[in-house]
Amino acid sequence: MSPRSVSDMLRSIHDCLSFQLTITLASTGQINATLYIKVDPLGDRLSLRKHTAKFQHWISPQNQELYVDSSIQPHTTISESTTMPLLETSAMDERLRFIVIGAGQRGVSYANPVSQMPNAAIYAVAEPVNFRRQHFGKTYIWGRDGKPSAGQEFSDWKQWLAWEIERRELERSGKTVPPGVDGVFVCTLDSMHVEIMLAIAPLNIHVLCEKPLATSLADCVSILRAFSRNPQEKIFSVGHVLRYSPHNQLLRRLLLTDRVIGDILSVEHTEPVGWWHFAHSYTRGPWRRATDNKDGSLLTKSCHDIDFLLWLLSQTPDGTDKEISAHLPKTITSTGALNQFKRSRKPNRAGEATNCLTCPYERQCQYSAVKIYDDARLAVGHTHWLNHVVHDIEDTLHLSGVDAARRSLYANLEQDYIKGVTPDEEIAKRPWYGRCVYESDNDVCDDQVVTIKWDEDNQSPLYSPGKLATLHMVANTEKECERRGIIYGSHGELSYNGKTIRYFDFVQGQETVIETPDAPEFEQKIKSHGGGDRGLATAFVSAVEAVERKGIEAEEAQRQFVGCTLEDAVRAHAVVFAAEEARRDEKVIQWKTWWETKRLQCEIESQAV
């Protein structure tokens, strides 16, 4: 019996629950086996179990192959396991496959929209936290009642990389292997990006890396060098999501294509982090400490705000000849400080307390961890942000009730350290969500302003007027990450806030107000940047599809769908590093000279290593 006959038979008896079949596959050698066959009524996989040994066989109707799984555990090597999941139809076999490295909030933000696309699938996950990995896999990959196949679940990115390298070696030797992935979403902690990116660069695979690309300019340039190929072969995206939201896409068209306020003269852009959000992430959380180079919250929180400004003010309008260069800044300055979250602002009534659970002032304090995590969230059933504090709190709540979930929450919040006694490396490596915000080890700015100046450019085929832009990142705000701004033009004024765009025409004396649609409820819940997360995921997948399925050159797909190059993304990061240097040294950065010097310095240092 041929493999095709087996496939046809299996499809024809799709509704049967089980039967026995003896198969001889002459095309693969003399294989005689009596198999016990179970057919999933949903048709997503065909399970054949051999009576005489603990083997699980999978037949793919599309590829006519037989695979064997010797009851393996996740993360074993290809030589030990070649289990392959089946897709329901040949059309689904054509879906692009992606792995998510890092199954936290950012990984979910991309996995959710990708899992809803007809042309793509989240195929694998690499995540060290077991609960988070299992929850992610059940939600987006193997289903709540399913089991991961080999190549779908890894405890970290290094295991996946080793597996993928071995898979490719076996494939080159003519062995039958499971499919690999077409692309990677890198959504780990910022400090891990450079190691991961440089390690996977030789795979020559499509990549979307969460922002920031790296935590130093030298590392960003190293990644740029590692992924630069001529001609470009793969798509590369960075998590600069603001340029992909429907609101901001419309904003850019109104400004650059429709020119509703004429030439842009000045921009005031504000990133209101949110009073409790800053305390959670940048005072108690993983982004509370500056990098080794003393770069802080501007990099981790607002590098995509800098990218947003460059997208509006430097990058040429859509449809412009690609040979026309961007209008680059003349100077960059910045000033900022840690004004709120420090010991000198601690209320006297709090005394020497360093933890909210033992603080006499807790009930009066707006930053009380009890108020933020219990009163405002757990007590009313809002568990999303609580996953950062206790990874499995949602399961605890659903399975054991609110009292058990509260005990788990408070067990985490009561954990504390003693300055001068607890080793600093122990303090630095984890968040302390119950810690007093005035007694934390945070050192990043909670208030910062960046000013970018462009000179008039008469040499470009596109006249580029001089202009000025300011970015204000501020912690203590009512709004949480709901960017807002005012843009002043030669013929009008425009304001925006993520939901509404209003502009006034000086010539006509008329006001126009445009409301943009809200993001889906789930995306609002996880703070999806006004649909920007979905927009970026869609753009990335569309670009990968254009390259892999439609024969479009990678450079053209990058330009058409992603809208910026890796060079553009690294330049945006460089502006952030320049602004941080200007803040620390209290100076004005001359952009062109600074960037040329720094880039050359990075190249020389990398060659010396």
URNORGI-V888073 format. One record per backbone hydrogen bond with DSSP energy under -1.0 kcal/mol. CO is the residue of the C=O (numbers start at 1). NH is the residue of the N-H. E is the energy in kcal/mol with one decimal. If there is no record, write none. Layout:
CO:NH:E
CO:NH:E
This chain:
2:6:-2.1
3:7:-2.5
4:8:-2.7
5:9:-2.6
6:10:-2.7
7:11:-2.1
8:12:-2.2
9:13:-1.5
11:14:-1.3
13:16:-2.1
17:39:-1.0
19:37:-2.7
21:35:-2.8
23:33:-1.4
26:29:-1.3
29:31:-1.4
33:23:-1.9
34:51:-1.1
35:21:-1.7
36:49:-3.6
37:19:-1.3
38:47:-2.3
40:43:-2.2
45:40:-1.2
47:38:-3.5
48:57:-2.6
49:36:-2.9
53:55:-2.1
56:69:-2.0
57:48:-1.7
58:67:-1.7
60:64:-2.6
65:60:-1.4
67:58:-1.4
68:82:-1.8
69:56:-1.8
69:71:-1.6
73:76:-1.2
77:81:-1.2
89:93:-1.5
92:95:-1.8
96:121:-2.4
97:182:-2.7
97:183:-1.6
98:123:-2.8
98:124:-1.5
99:185:-2.7
100:126:-2.3
101:187:-3.3
104:108:-2.4
105:109:-2.2
106:110:-1.2
107:111:-2.6
108:112:-2.6
110:114:-1.9
111:115:-2.6
114:117:-1.7
119:96:-2.7
121:98:-1.9
124:100:-2.1
125:154:-2.2
126:102:-2.4
129:133:-2.7
130:134:-2.9
131:135:-2.6
132:136:-2.3
133:137:-2.6
134:138:-2.7
135:139:-1.7
136:140:-2.7
137:141:-2.4
137:142:-1.6
149:152:-1.7
152:125:-1.9
154:127:-2.2
156:160:-1.4
157:161:-2.6
158:162:-2.4
159:163:-2.3
160:164:-3.0
161:165:-2.5
162:166:-2.2
163:167:-2.6
164:168:-2.3
165:169:-2.0
166:170:-2.5
167:171:-2.2
168:172:-2.4
169:173:-1.3
170:175:-2.4
171:174:-1.4
182:206:-1.5
183:99:-1.9
184:208:-2.6
185:101:-3.2
186:210:-2.8
189:192:-1.8
190:193:-1.4
192:196:-2.0
193:197:-3.3
194:198:-2.4
195:199:-1.6
196:200:-2.2
197:201:-1.2
200:203:-1.6
201:204:-1.9
206:184:-2.1
207:237:-2.5
208:186:-2.8
209:239:-2.2
216:220:-1.9
217:221:-2.5
218:222:-2.0
219:223:-2.2
220:224:-2.4
221:225:-2.4
222:226:-2.3
223:227:-2.1
235:207:-2.3
237:209:-2.6
238:240:-2.6
239:241:-1.7
241:244:-2.1
242:245:-1.1
245:249:-2.6
246:250:-2.2
247:251:-2.3
248:252:-2.4
249:253:-1.8
250:254:-2.6
251:255:-2.0
252:256:-3.1
253:257:-1.3
253:258:-3.0
254:260:-2.4
259:262:-1.4
261:491:-2.4
263:490:-1.9
265:468:-1.5
266:488:-2.9
267:470:-2.4
268:486:-1.9
269:472:-2.6
270:484:-1.7
271:273:-1.0
271:474:-1.9
272:481:-3.5
274:278:-2.7
275:279:-1.1
276:280:-2.4
277:281:-2.7
278:282:-2.3
279:284:-2.0
281:287:-1.9
284:432:-2.2
285:288:-1.2
288:443:-2.3
291:294:-2.2
295:291:-2.8
296:299:-1.2
296:300:-1.7
297:301:-2.8
297:302:-1.0
302:306:-1.7
303:307:-1.9
304:308:-1.8
305:309:-2.0
306:310:-2.3
307:311:-2.4
308:312:-1.8
309:313:-2.7
310:314:-2.6
310:315:-2.4
314:327:-2.3
317:320:-1.8
321:324:-1.9
330:591:-1.7
331:453:-2.4
332:589:-2.9
333:451:-2.7
335:449:-3.0
337:446:-1.7
337:447:-1.2
340:342:-1.8
342:345:-1.8
343:346:-2.0
347:350:-1.6
348:351:-1.7
350:353:-1.6
354:436:-2.7
355:358:-1.5
356:359:-1.1
359:362:-1.3
361:364:-1.4
361:365:-1.0
365:368:-1.2
368:372:-2.7
369:373:-2.6
370:374:-1.7
370:375:-2.3
371:376:-2.4
373:378:-2.0
374:379:-3.1
377:380:-1.1
377:382:-2.6
378:381:-1.6
384:387:-1.3
385:388:-1.4
386:390:-2.9
390:393:-1.6
392:396:-2.2
393:397:-2.5
394:398:-2.3
395:399:-2.8
396:400:-2.6
397:401:-1.1
401:405:-1.9
402:406:-2.6
403:407:-2.2
404:408:-2.1
405:409:-2.4
406:410:-2.8
407:411:-1.9
408:412:-1.1
409:413:-2.4
410:414:-2.2
412:415:-1.3
418:421:-2.1
418:422:-2.7
423:427:-1.8
424:428:-2.8
425:429:-1.1
432:435:-1.3
434:356:-2.6
436:439:-1.6
446:475:-2.4
447:337:-2.4
448:473:-2.6
449:335:-2.3
450:471:-2.5
451:333:-2.5
452:469:-2.5
453:330:-3.8
453:331:-1.4
454:467:-1.5
457:464:-1.7
464:457:-3.3
467:454:-2.9
468:267:-2.1
469:452:-3.0
470:269:-2.9
471:450:-2.6
472:271:-2.9
473:448:-2.6
474:273:-2.3
475:477:-1.9
477:275:-2.3
481:483:-1.2
484:270:-3.1
485:496:-2.2
486:268:-2.7
487:494:-2.8
488:265:-2.9
488:266:-1.7
491:506:-2.7
492:489:-3.0
493:504:-2.9
494:487:-3.6
495:502:-2.6
496:485:-2.3
499:516:-3.4
500:497:-1.1
501:514:-3.0
502:495:-3.1
503:512:-2.8
504:493:-1.7
505:509:-2.0
510:505:-2.9
512:503:-2.5
514:501:-2.8
520:524:-2.1
521:525:-2.1
522:526:-1.6
523:528:-1.8
524:527:-1.2
528:533:-2.1
529:532:-1.3
531:535:-2.4
532:536:-2.7
533:537:-2.5
534:538:-2.8
535:539:-2.3
536:540:-2.9
537:541:-2.6
538:542:-2.6
539:543:-2.1
540:544:-2.4
541:545:-2.8
542:546:-2.2
543:547:-1.7
544:548:-3.1
545:549:-2.8
545:550:-1.1
546:552:-2.5
553:557:-2.5
554:558:-2.8
555:559:-2.0
556:560:-2.9
557:561:-2.5
558:563:-2.2
565:569:-2.0
566:570:-2.6
567:571:-2.2
568:572:-2.1
569:573:-1.8
570:574:-2.5
571:575:-2.0
572:576:-1.4
573:577:-2.3
574:578:-2.5
575:579:-2.4
576:580:-2.3
577:581:-2.1
578:582:-2.4
579:583:-2.2
580:584:-2.6
581:585:-2.6
582:587:-1.5
589:332:-1.8
590:594:-2.7
591:595:-3.2
592:596:-2.0
593:597:-2.4
594:598:-2.9
595:599:-2.4
596:600:-1.9
597:601:-2.4
598:602:-2.6
599:603:-2.1
600:604:-2.4
601:605:-2.5
602:606:-2.2
603:607:-1.8
604:608:-1.3
